[in-house]
């Protein structure tokens, strides 16, 4: 049994008991003695009466100080709190506390303290009730069970220090695993006496997995914060944020969709109104009102949101709602990189006076076609004999369309530009000179060119064999984002003439597509910081019908963006706390540096350009990614940025009932009590008011008699 106060903060009013004392001390009169012979007999007779007056004044002072103290205690709401011990139960030899450290424990139902802080206070209060001979162990339940005090100990100071240092996580918790481990925390084996496991949690059902863990036998006492009788928390959560280009590509606008769900709303009648704000780089852009029925979800969309940033900029899209008791799920983030403009230099190796017969006619049309949200493609067509070195230097991608040869200076500039990071696409045709490519462009050519081969049989020139096109690297970025219709369109491509290359590999050669006879159709090679593609058929209709197939336009656009390293490859940009994030290691990088939302940096070494795995997703917010190129040089990887949010299960405040909990406990663990027993509270504020009335009466009597 202990004394508690409903409003402990109001006990500060006890300091007012000093007011009567100060008034008494200030009002005392210090008279100067003056002896007068005629009054000696009067003073002698009143000394006894003066002592009685001083005694009465002291009594009045004490009564008035007690009046103020009684009033302060009555307002603070004193009460006696006691718990009944479980009936017919021996004192435990060991008590193990399982402290729920999941994200949901950071809710603030009272707006001040978190559930985790209240749980620590409950454990601390329980520790003081235990006998000194009871051994104590302490665990923190999160995604993985973390022992704070193990093995069990008699040192209460060590337990209190570990409890004070405990912090909640942003992960989900598994209290079943915590109970299973706590069952074997005692040093004395199964004969060590009665063991009790005390789980202090918010009572959410998601903390108890459906599959029970195996553990040692023991007794479970469930302590729920803020109290066993508290209703389910009414919580609103945002999730499923998506950002997609809208139909207005020129306006660079995006559609932002999200979902919002209300949990625990059954405790409150009617709909809940939430104001949701869309922000672009912390700047409010739009607002919408969501009406949420109890335990229901709504889907909303911000249409054609203008970004207002230049091409190539990086922005952060944030959707947030007005706050509630659980703030961790009130905002979701999504990184967005605006497509940058890609400059393509098209070198026409076979110009024609009839426009549709020109070598680059279909290629030009494909580059001019718009794609919502895609990189702006700026193409310039020049003749092979008139191209300049400056035009090559200014281009992000150079396309040699059936080009016979280039001037020596242009060829050297092209090789240097590719090695520095530009892209090169070579398409076949009847003008190709294998000797020129084997000489001037040998350092960047994906494979040695042998010459063209027609599928026309020698014995029957009228007959012509056609070869199909087969994509062999279906997961390559060139094909990964093509839709089903474009993929089927490429499968129907037929070629009657192909460019033959040597089968031996040159450098880092990758065959992305093949013809029906097994000959390479599309070959890739990486040259230092650049990329080179060799298409072993024509880009017009002379050798194949690729230019009129449905997949031609997206394939050309994807190819140019890929060569310029401006291809937006679909990949997860939003992850949950604790997730493993795979980051692409750029060529030439020594280590990938990830900056967390708290500005902490994590450096990850790069080995042979293999993907880098980052596991430190233990903070909510936006993670920045950069690559260390050595010699003090670094480059930000805007396309690798990602956001981390809490697991949606932590937003679900549904409580677990006793019957369901019994089926999810580890084997051998029995639920013996909820709390320590029935909680008994005896309010004392009524007695304080009675004492206040009696003190008023006594003060009046003493004053009247005086």
Beta strands, then each sheet from edge to edge (+ up, - down):
strand 1: 2-5
strand 2: 78-83
strand 3: 94-100
strand 4: 135-141
strand 5: 146-153
strand 6: 195-201
strand 7: 214-224
strand 8: 235-245
strand 9: 253-263
strand 10: 272-280
strand 11: 283-292
strand 12: 297-306
strand 13: 314-321
strand 14: 331-337
strand 15: 342-348
strand 16: 377-383
strand 17: 397-401
strand 18: 423-427
strand 19: 449-454
strand 20: 467-471
strand 21: 494-495
strand 22: 497-501
strand 23: 509-515
strand 24: 520-527
strand 25: 530-535
strand 26: 574-576
strand 27: 581-583
strand 28: 591-595
strand 29: 601-605
strand 30: 612-614
strand 31: 621-630
strand 32: 633-636
strand 33: 642-645
strand 34: 667-674
strand 35: 679-683
sheet 1: 1+ 2- 35+
sheet 2: 5+ 4- 3- 6- 7- 34-
sheet 3: 8+ 9- 12+
sheet 4: 11+ 10- 13+ 14-
sheet 5: 16+ 15+ 17+ 18+ 25+ 24- 23+ 20- 21+
sheet 6: 19+ 22-
sheet 7: 26+ 33+ 31- 28+ 29-
sheet 8: 26+ 33+ 31- 32+
sheet 9: 27+ 30-
end
